[in-house]
Amino acid sequence: MTTQQFLVIHMTDATASTTLPQDEDRRMLDSWAQEGMDAGTLGIGAPVAGRDQAKSVVVREGRTIVTDGPFPEFKEWFAGYDLLEAESIDEAAAYMAKHPTAVLGRVLILPVVKLPWEQDD
């Protein structure tokens, strides 16, 4: 069995106007996590702080610019991440469909790839 690693980004409503009841959210999350641990699919992951604690960093013309959040241009907020191991992106998507974020927001699944200089010749 050949697996690939996937980065999952959890996106939610930036206003947090849509929520699940806490007991339903926790039930779904616990079931999802247990399934992933049992299958060896679920790697590290965590929720992240709200946008009021976020910073943006850019370097322009040798100058570092750090900007405080929130970022009003966001319609969705990056709420957390997970690393998964799966045989395909379709398998990862089927697993992520069971996560509460898939019900309330959006789950982005990105294959982890090597940098160009890390490629096998």
MODELLER restraints for C-alpha pairs under 7 A, 6 or more apart:
rsr = mdl.restraints
at = mdl.atoms
rsr.add(forms.Gaussian(group=physical.xy_distance, feature=features.Distance(at['CA:2:A'], at['CA:87:A']), mean=6.05, stdev=0.5))
rsr.add(forms.Gaussian(group=physical.xy_distance, feature=features.Distance(at['CA:3:A'], at['CA:85:A']), mean=5.94, stdev=0.5))
rsr.add(forms.Gaussian(group=physical.xy_distance, feature=features.Distance(at['CA:3:A'], at['CA:86:A']), mean=5.05, stdev=0.5))
rsr.add(forms.Gaussian(group=physical.xy_distance, feature=features.Distance(at['CA:3:A'], at['CA:87:A']), mean=4.31, stdev=0.5))
rsr.add(forms.Gaussian(group=physical.xy_distance, feature=features.Distance(at['CA:4:A'], at['CA:85:A']), mean=5.52, stdev=0.5))
rsr.add(forms.Gaussian(group=physical.xy_distance, feature=features.Distance(at['CA:4:A'], at['CA:86:A']), mean=5.55, stdev=0.5))
rsr.add(forms.Gaussian(group=physical.xy_distance, feature=features.Distance(at['CA:4:A'], at['CA:87:A']), mean=5.95, stdev=0.5))
rsr.add(forms.Gaussian(group=physical.xy_distance, feature=features.Distance(at['CA:4:A'], at['CA:88:A']), mean=6.90, stdev=0.5))
rsr.add(forms.Gaussian(group=physical.xy_distance, feature=features.Distance(at['CA:5:A'], at['CA:83:A']), mean=6.79, stdev=0.5))
rsr.add(forms.Gaussian(group=physical.xy_distance, feature=features.Distance(at['CA:5:A'], at['CA:84:A']), mean=5.56, stdev=0.5))
rsr.add(forms.Gaussian(group=physical.xy_distance, feature=features.Distance(at['CA:5:A'], at['CA:85:A']), mean=4.60, stdev=0.5))
rsr.add(forms.Gaussian(group=physical.xy_distance, feature=features.Distance(at['CA:5:A'], at['CA:86:A']), mean=6.56, stdev=0.5))
rsr.add(forms.Gaussian(group=physical.xy_distance, feature=features.Distance(at['CA:5:A'], at['CA:111:A']), mean=6.22, stdev=0.5))
rsr.add(forms.Gaussian(group=physical.xy_distance, feature=features.Distance(at['CA:5:A'], at['CA:112:A']), mean=5.57, stdev=0.5))
rsr.add(forms.Gaussian(group=physical.xy_distance, feature=features.Distance(at['CA:6:A'], at['CA:83:A']), mean=5.67, stdev=0.5))
rsr.add(forms.Gaussian(group=physical.xy_distance, feature=features.Distance(at['CA:6:A'], at['CA:84:A']), mean=5.11, stdev=0.5))
rsr.add(forms.Gaussian(group=physical.xy_distance, feature=features.Distance(at['CA:6:A'], at['CA:85:A']), mean=6.33, stdev=0.5))
rsr.add(forms.Gaussian(group=physical.xy_distance, feature=features.Distance(at['CA:6:A'], at['CA:109:A']), mean=6.37, stdev=0.5))
rsr.add(forms.Gaussian(group=physical.xy_distance, feature=features.Distance(at['CA:6:A'], at['CA:110:A']), mean=5.44, stdev=0.5))
rsr.add(forms.Gaussian(group=physical.xy_distance, feature=features.Distance(at['CA:6:A'], at['CA:111:A']), mean=4.45, stdev=0.5))
rsr.add(forms.Gaussian(group=physical.xy_distance, feature=features.Distance(at['CA:6:A'], at['CA:112:A']), mean=5.31, stdev=0.5))
rsr.add(forms.Gaussian(group=physical.xy_distance, feature=features.Distance(at['CA:7:A'], at['CA:82:A']), mean=6.00, stdev=0.5))
rsr.add(forms.Gaussian(group=physical.xy_distance, feature=features.Distance(at['CA:7:A'], at['CA:83:A']), mean=4.82, stdev=0.5))
rsr.add(forms.Gaussian(group=physical.xy_distance, feature=features.Distance(at['CA:7:A'], at['CA:84:A']), mean=6.55, stdev=0.5))
rsr.add(forms.Gaussian(group=physical.xy_distance, feature=features.Distance(at['CA:7:A'], at['CA:109:A']), mean=5.84, stdev=0.5))
rsr.add(forms.Gaussian(group=physical.xy_distance, feature=features.Distance(at['CA:7:A'], at['CA:110:A']), mean=5.16, stdev=0.5))
rsr.add(forms.Gaussian(group=physical.xy_distance, feature=features.Distance(at['CA:7:A'], at['CA:111:A']), mean=6.32, stdev=0.5))
rsr.add(forms.Gaussian(group=physical.xy_distance, feature=features.Distance(at['CA:7:A'], at['CA:112:A']), mean=6.40, stdev=0.5))
rsr.add(forms.Gaussian(group=physical.xy_distance, feature=features.Distance(at['CA:8:A'], at['CA:81:A']), mean=5.39, stdev=0.5))
rsr.add(forms.Gaussian(group=physical.xy_distance, feature=features.Distance(at['CA:8:A'], at['CA:82:A']), mean=5.04, stdev=0.5))
rsr.add(forms.Gaussian(group=physical.xy_distance, feature=features.Distance(at['CA:8:A'], at['CA:83:A']), mean=6.12, stdev=0.5))
rsr.add(forms.Gaussian(group=physical.xy_distance, feature=features.Distance(at['CA:8:A'], at['CA:107:A']), mean=6.63, stdev=0.5))
rsr.add(forms.Gaussian(group=physical.xy_distance, feature=features.Distance(at['CA:8:A'], at['CA:108:A']), mean=5.55, stdev=0.5))
rsr.add(forms.Gaussian(group=physical.xy_distance, feature=features.Distance(at['CA:8:A'], at['CA:109:A']), mean=4.59, stdev=0.5))
rsr.add(forms.Gaussian(group=physical.xy_distance, feature=features.Distance(at['CA:8:A'], at['CA:110:A']), mean=6.36, stdev=0.5))
rsr.add(forms.Gaussian(group=physical.xy_distance, feature=features.Distance(at['CA:9:A'], at['CA:78:A']), mean=6.81, stdev=0.5))
rsr.add(forms.Gaussian(group=physical.xy_distance, feature=features.Distance(at['CA:9:A'], at['CA:80:A']), mean=6.10, stdev=0.5))
rsr.add(forms.Gaussian(group=physical.xy_distance, feature=features.Distance(at['CA:9:A'], at['CA:81:A']), mean=4.63, stdev=0.5))
rsr.add(forms.Gaussian(group=physical.xy_distance, feature=features.Distance(at['CA:9:A'], at['CA:82:A']), mean=6.79, stdev=0.5))
rsr.add(forms.Gaussian(group=physical.xy_distance, feature=features.Distance(at['CA:9:A'], at['CA:107:A']), mean=5.78, stdev=0.5))
rsr.add(forms.Gaussian(group=physical.xy_distance, feature=features.Distance(at['CA:9:A'], at['CA:108:A']), mean=5.03, stdev=0.5))
rsr.add(forms.Gaussian(group=physical.xy_distance, feature=features.Distance(at['CA:9:A'], at['CA:109:A']), mean=6.56, stdev=0.5))
rsr.add(forms.Gaussian(group=physical.xy_distance, feature=features.Distance(at['CA:10:A'], at['CA:78:A']), mean=5.80, stdev=0.5))
rsr.add(forms.Gaussian(group=physical.xy_distance, feature=features.Distance(at['CA:10:A'], at['CA:79:A']), mean=5.35, stdev=0.5))
rsr.add(forms.Gaussian(group=physical.xy_distance, feature=features.Distance(at['CA:10:A'], at['CA:80:A']), mean=5.17, stdev=0.5))
rsr.add(forms.Gaussian(group=physical.xy_distance, feature=features.Distance(at['CA:10:A'], at['CA:81:A']), mean=5.81, stdev=0.5))
rsr.add(forms.Gaussian(group=physical.xy_distance, feature=features.Distance(at['CA:10:A'], at['CA:101:A']), mean=6.27, stdev=0.5))
rsr.add(forms.Gaussian(group=physical.xy_distance, feature=features.Distance(at['CA:10:A'], at['CA:106:A']), mean=6.26, stdev=0.5))
rsr.add(forms.Gaussian(group=physical.xy_distance, feature=features.Distance(at['CA:10:A'], at['CA:107:A']), mean=4.85, stdev=0.5))
rsr.add(forms.Gaussian(group=physical.xy_distance, feature=features.Distance(at['CA:10:A'], at['CA:108:A']), mean=6.51, stdev=0.5))
rsr.add(forms.Gaussian(group=physical.xy_distance, feature=features.Distance(at['CA:11:A'], at['CA:76:A']), mean=5.83, stdev=0.5))
rsr.add(forms.Gaussian(group=physical.xy_distance, feature=features.Distance(at['CA:11:A'], at['CA:77:A']), mean=5.26, stdev=0.5))
rsr.add(forms.Gaussian(group=physical.xy_distance, feature=features.Distance(at['CA:11:A'], at['CA:78:A']), mean=4.66, stdev=0.5))
rsr.add(forms.Gaussian(group=physical.xy_distance, feature=features.Distance(at['CA:11:A'], at['CA:79:A']), mean=5.60, stdev=0.5))
rsr.add(forms.Gaussian(group=physical.xy_distance, feature=features.Distance(at['CA:11:A'], at['CA:105:A']), mean=5.66, stdev=0.5))
rsr.add(forms.Gaussian(group=physical.xy_distance, feature=features.Distance(at['CA:11:A'], at['CA:106:A']), mean=5.04, stdev=0.5))
rsr.add(forms.Gaussian(group=physical.xy_distance, feature=features.Distance(at['CA:11:A'], at['CA:107:A']), mean=5.99, stdev=0.5))
rsr.add(forms.Gaussian(group=physical.xy_distance, feature=features.Distance(at['CA:12:A'], at['CA:76:A']), mean=5.30, stdev=0.5))
rsr.add(forms.Gaussian(group=physical.xy_distance, feature=features.Distance(at['CA:12:A'], at['CA:77:A']), mean=5.20, stdev=0.5))
rsr.add(forms.Gaussian(group=physical.xy_distance, feature=features.Distance(at['CA:12:A'], at['CA:78:A']), mean=6.63, stdev=0.5))
rsr.add(forms.Gaussian(group=physical.xy_distance, feature=features.Distance(at['CA:12:A'], at['CA:79:A']), mean=6.31, stdev=0.5))
rsr.add(forms.Gaussian(group=physical.xy_distance, feature=features.Distance(at['CA:12:A'], at['CA:101:A']), mean=6.87, stdev=0.5))
rsr.add(forms.Gaussian(group=physical.xy_distance, feature=features.Distance(at['CA:12:A'], at['CA:104:A']), mean=6.63, stdev=0.5))
rsr.add(forms.Gaussian(group=physical.xy_distance, feature=features.Distance(at['CA:12:A'], at['CA:105:A']), mean=4.38, stdev=0.5))
rsr.add(forms.Gaussian(group=physical.xy_distance, feature=features.Distance(at['CA:12:A'], at['CA:106:A']), mean=6.36, stdev=0.5))
rsr.add(forms.Gaussian(group=physical.xy_distance, feature=features.Distance(at['CA:13:A'], at['CA:75:A']), mean=6.76, stdev=0.5))
rsr.add(forms.Gaussian(group=physical.xy_distance, feature=features.Distance(at['CA:13:A'], at['CA:76:A']), mean=4.82, stdev=0.5))
rsr.add(forms.Gaussian(group=physical.xy_distance, feature=features.Distance(at['CA:13:A'], at['CA:77:A']), mean=6.14, stdev=0.5))
rsr.add(forms.Gaussian(group=physical.xy_distance, feature=features.Distance(at['CA:13:A'], at['CA:105:A']), mean=6.23, stdev=0.5))
rsr.add(forms.Gaussian(group=physical.xy_distance, feature=features.Distance(at['CA:14:A'], at['CA:75:A']), mean=5.82, stdev=0.5))
rsr.add(forms.Gaussian(group=physical.xy_distance, feature=features.Distance(at['CA:14:A'], at['CA:76:A']), mean=4.73, stdev=0.5))
rsr.add(forms.Gaussian(group=physical.xy_distance, feature=features.Distance(at['CA:14:A'], at['CA:77:A']), mean=4.84, stdev=0.5))
rsr.add(forms.Gaussian(group=physical.xy_distance, feature=features.Distance(at['CA:18:A'], at['CA:104:A']), mean=6.52, stdev=0.5))
rsr.add(forms.Gaussian(group=physical.xy_distance, feature=features.Distance(at['CA:19:A'], at['CA:104:A']), mean=6.65, stdev=0.5))
rsr.add(forms.Gaussian(group=physical.xy_distance, feature=features.Distance(at['CA:25:A'], at['CA:100:A']), mean=6.03, stdev=0.5))
rsr.add(forms.Gaussian(group=physical.xy_distance, feature=features.Distance(at['CA:28:A'], at['CA:99:A']), mean=6.41, stdev=0.5))
rsr.add(forms.Gaussian(group=physical.xy_distance, feature=features.Distance(at['CA:28:A'], at['CA:100:A']), mean=6.16, stdev=0.5))
rsr.add(forms.Gaussian(group=physical.xy_distance, feature=features.Distance(at['CA:29:A'], at['CA:99:A']), mean=6.06, stdev=0.5))
rsr.add(forms.Gaussian(group=physical.xy_distance, feature=features.Distance(at['CA:29:A'], at['CA:100:A']), mean=6.40, stdev=0.5))
rsr.add(forms.Gaussian(group=physical.xy_distance, feature=features.Distance(at['CA:32:A'], at['CA:98:A']), mean=6.14, stdev=0.5))
rsr.add(forms.Gaussian(group=physical.xy_distance, feature=features.Distance(at['CA:32:A'], at['CA:99:A']), mean=6.11, stdev=0.5))
rsr.add(forms.Gaussian(group=physical.xy_distance, feature=features.Distance(at['CA:36:A'], at['CA:42:A']), mean=4.66, stdev=0.5))
rsr.add(forms.Gaussian(group=physical.xy_distance, feature=features.Distance(at['CA:41:A'], at['CA:84:A']), mean=5.35, stdev=0.5))
rsr.add(forms.Gaussian(group=physical.xy_distance, feature=features.Distance(at['CA:41:A'], at['CA:85:A']), mean=4.73, stdev=0.5))
rsr.add(forms.Gaussian(group=physical.xy_distance, feature=features.Distance(at['CA:41:A'], at['CA:86:A']), mean=6.10, stdev=0.5))
rsr.add(forms.Gaussian(group=physical.xy_distance, feature=features.Distance(at['CA:42:A'], at['CA:83:A']), mean=6.53, stdev=0.5))
rsr.add(forms.Gaussian(group=physical.xy_distance, feature=features.Distance(at['CA:42:A'], at['CA:84:A']), mean=4.90, stdev=0.5))
rsr.add(forms.Gaussian(group=physical.xy_distance, feature=features.Distance(at['CA:42:A'], at['CA:85:A']), mean=6.58, stdev=0.5))
rsr.add(forms.Gaussian(group=physical.xy_distance, feature=features.Distance(at['CA:43:A'], at['CA:82:A']), mean=6.69, stdev=0.5))
rsr.add(forms.Gaussian(group=physical.xy_distance, feature=features.Distance(at['CA:43:A'], at['CA:83:A']), mean=4.98, stdev=0.5))
rsr.add(forms.Gaussian(group=physical.xy_distance, feature=features.Distance(at['CA:43:A'], at['CA:84:A']), mean=5.39, stdev=0.5))
rsr.add(forms.Gaussian(group=physical.xy_distance, feature=features.Distance(at['CA:44:A'], at['CA:82:A']), mean=5.78, stdev=0.5))
rsr.add(forms.Gaussian(group=physical.xy_distance, feature=features.Distance(at['CA:44:A'], at['CA:83:A']), mean=5.57, stdev=0.5))
rsr.add(forms.Gaussian(group=physical.xy_distance, feature=features.Distance(at['CA:45:A'], at['CA:81:A']), mean=5.23, stdev=0.5))
rsr.add(forms.Gaussian(group=physical.xy_distance, feature=features.Distance(at['CA:45:A'], at['CA:82:A']), mean=3.91, stdev=0.5))
rsr.add(forms.Gaussian(group=physical.xy_distance, feature=features.Distance(at['CA:45:A'], at['CA:83:A']), mean=6.16, stdev=0.5))
rsr.add(forms.Gaussian(group=physical.xy_distance, feature=features.Distance(at['CA:46:A'], at['CA:80:A']), mean=5.54, stdev=0.5))
rsr.add(forms.Gaussian(group=physical.xy_distance, feature=features.Distance(at['CA:46:A'], at['CA:81:A']), mean=5.73, stdev=0.5))
rsr.add(forms.Gaussian(group=physical.xy_distance, feature=features.Distance(at['CA:46:A'], at['CA:82:A']), mean=6.64, stdev=0.5))
rsr.add(forms.Gaussian(group=physical.xy_distance, feature=features.Distance(at['CA:47:A'], at['CA:79:A']), mean=5.74, stdev=0.5))
rsr.add(forms.Gaussian(group=physical.xy_distance, feature=features.Distance(at['CA:47:A'], at['CA:80:A']), mean=3.93, stdev=0.5))
rsr.add(forms.Gaussian(group=physical.xy_distance, feature=features.Distance(at['CA:47:A'], at['CA:81:A']), mean=6.52, stdev=0.5))
rsr.add(forms.Gaussian(group=physical.xy_distance, feature=features.Distance(at['CA:48:A'], at['CA:79:A']), mean=5.51, stdev=0.5))
rsr.add(forms.Gaussian(group=physical.xy_distance, feature=features.Distance(at['CA:48:A'], at['CA:80:A']), mean=5.04, stdev=0.5))
rsr.add(forms.Gaussian(group=physical.xy_distance, feature=features.Distance(at['CA:51:A'], at['CA:69:A']), mean=5.73, stdev=0.5))
rsr.add(forms.Gaussian(group=physical.xy_distance, feature=features.Distance(at['CA:51:A'], at['CA:70:A']), mean=4.95, stdev=0.5))
rsr.add(forms.Gaussian(group=physical.xy_distance, feature=features.Distance(at['CA:52:A'], at['CA:69:A']), mean=5.25, stdev=0.5))
rsr.add(forms.Gaussian(group=physical.xy_distance, feature=features.Distance(at['CA:52:A'], at['CA:70:A']), mean=4.92, stdev=0.5))
rsr.add(forms.Gaussian(group=physical.xy_distance, feature=features.Distance(at['CA:53:A'], at['CA:69:A']), mean=6.48, stdev=0.5))
rsr.add(forms.Gaussian(group=physical.xy_distance, feature=features.Distance(at['CA:54:A'], at['CA:68:A']), mean=6.30, stdev=0.5))
rsr.add(forms.Gaussian(group=physical.xy_distance, feature=features.Distance(at['CA:54:A'], at['CA:69:A']), mean=5.06, stdev=0.5))
rsr.add(forms.Gaussian(group=physical.xy_distance, feature=features.Distance(at['CA:54:A'], at['CA:70:A']), mean=6.79, stdev=0.5))
rsr.add(forms.Gaussian(group=physical.xy_distance, feature=features.Distance(at['CA:55:A'], at['CA:66:A']), mean=6.51, stdev=0.5))
rsr.add(forms.Gaussian(group=physical.xy_distance, feature=features.Distance(at['CA:55:A'], at['CA:67:A']), mean=5.52, stdev=0.5))
rsr.add(forms.Gaussian(group=physical.xy_distance, feature=features.Distance(at['CA:55:A'], at['CA:68:A']), mean=4.74, stdev=0.5))
rsr.add(forms.Gaussian(group=physical.xy_distance, feature=features.Distance(at['CA:55:A'], at['CA:69:A']), mean=5.58, stdev=0.5))
rsr.add(forms.Gaussian(group=physical.xy_distance, feature=features.Distance(at['CA:56:A'], at['CA:66:A']), mean=5.59, stdev=0.5))
rsr.add(forms.Gaussian(group=physical.xy_distance, feature=features.Distance(at['CA:56:A'], at['CA:67:A']), mean=5.07, stdev=0.5))
rsr.add(forms.Gaussian(group=physical.xy_distance, feature=features.Distance(at['CA:56:A'], at['CA:68:A']), mean=6.56, stdev=0.5))
rsr.add(forms.Gaussian(group=physical.xy_distance, feature=features.Distance(at['CA:57:A'], at['CA:65:A']), mean=5.75, stdev=0.5))
rsr.add(forms.Gaussian(group=physical.xy_distance, feature=features.Distance(at['CA:57:A'], at['CA:66:A']), mean=4.65, stdev=0.5))
rsr.add(forms.Gaussian(group=physical.xy_distance, feature=features.Distance(at['CA:57:A'], at['CA:67:A']), mean=6.57, stdev=0.5))
rsr.add(forms.Gaussian(group=physical.xy_distance, feature=features.Distance(at['CA:58:A'], at['CA:64:A']), mean=5.85, stdev=0.5))
rsr.add(forms.Gaussian(group=physical.xy_distance, feature=features.Distance(at['CA:58:A'], at['CA:65:A']), mean=5.36, stdev=0.5))
rsr.add(forms.Gaussian(group=physical.xy_distance, feature=features.Distance(at['CA:58:A'], at['CA:66:A']), mean=6.72, stdev=0.5))
rsr.add(forms.Gaussian(group=physical.xy_distance, feature=features.Distance(at['CA:59:A'], at['CA:65:A']), mean=6.06, stdev=0.5))
rsr.add(forms.Gaussian(group=physical.xy_distance, feature=features.Distance(at['CA:86:A'], at['CA:92:A']), mean=5.73, stdev=0.5))
rsr.add(forms.Gaussian(group=physical.xy_distance, feature=features.Distance(at['CA:96:A'], at['CA:102:A']), mean=6.98, stdev=0.5))
rsr.add(forms.Gaussian(group=physical.xy_distance, feature=features.Distance(at['CA:101:A'], at['CA:107:A']), mean=6.51, stdev=0.5))
